[in-house]
Amino acid sequence: TVLPDKIEKVLQKIQQYNDRSLMDLRRQELTDQDMKIVVQNIQINTQCERLWLDYNKITSIGLSILANGLNNNNNTLQQLSLSNNAISDDGIHSLVKSLATHN
């Protein structure tokens, strides 16, 4: 489960940016569970063009949560950075396929 303190930390990090086009969540120790919070905020912040999730603990499961959220309500995201996570090639392939199908 996601601890309340961690949820608060993630939300504070997301909300600290005046530039609503960027959501920089690099090195936040985000997990698959945290992707639900990220997706909710991307859906609220319809101006988000760049999402940086490098150096976290996201796996293909979290990537699937993210892809589903992006497919449901995001036409503005142009850049997604996921380097140095535990995402398999199959996870990336699924993301690409999912986004190509819905965009």
N, C-alpha and C positions, 0 to 999 in steps of 0.2 A: 504494500500500500504506500501511497504518497503521504509523507508527513506534512502536517499543516505548515511548519516552519519552512520546509522546502517549497511548498506552493507559494507562500508569501515571498520568498526570495526570488523565485522565477517571475512572479507577477511584477515585483519591483524592478527587476532587470528589464522586463519588457516595457514597462511604463516610463522608464527614465529617459527615453529618447524623445527629443523634440522633433526630430526628423522621423515622421511616421512611415516613411518609405523604407526604412531599414529596421530590421529586428536582428540585433547581434547577440546571439546566445552562445557564443563560443566559450569553451572551457567552464561550463556551468554544472558539469556532472549530471546532465540530463539523462533520464532513462526512458524506456518505452512508455511507461506510465505518464511521464511528463509531457509527452507528445499531445495528449488530450488537451492540456492547458494551452500549449502552443497553438494548436488548431483552433481552439475557441477564440484566442486573441487575434489570429489571422483573419478569422471570419468577422470579427468586430472591426478590426482595423483594415478596412478595404483599400487603404492606400499603400499597404505593404508591397514593395516591389522586390526587396532583397531579404532573404532569410539565411542567416549564417548559423549553422549548427555544428561546426567543426569541434573536434576534441571533446566529445561527450561519450556517453555510454549507450548510444542508440543502436539497436539491432534491426534486423529486417522486420520485426514485429512493429517497432515504433515507426519505421518507414512506411509500413502499410497503413497505420493510423493516420500519419501525415498525408499520404496520398489520397486516402478516402476523404479527409477533410478538405484538401485542396480541390478535389473533384466536385465537392458539394457546393462550394461557394467562393471561388477565387479566380478572377480573371486578370488580376494585376501582377501577380508574382512573376518576376522575370529571371531572378537569380536564386538558386538554392545551392548552398555549399554544405557538404556533409563529410568532408575529409576527416580521417582519423576517428572513425566510429567502428563499431563491430558489425557492419552491414556486409552481407554476402553479395556476390555477383548476382545471384538469383533475386535478392531483394532489390537491387538497382534495376535489374531487368523488369521486375514487376512494376516498379514505380514508373519507368519510362512507358511501358505498355499501358498502364492505367491512365497516365496523363495524356498520352497520344489518343486514347479512345475517347476521352472526355473533353478534349480541347480542339 
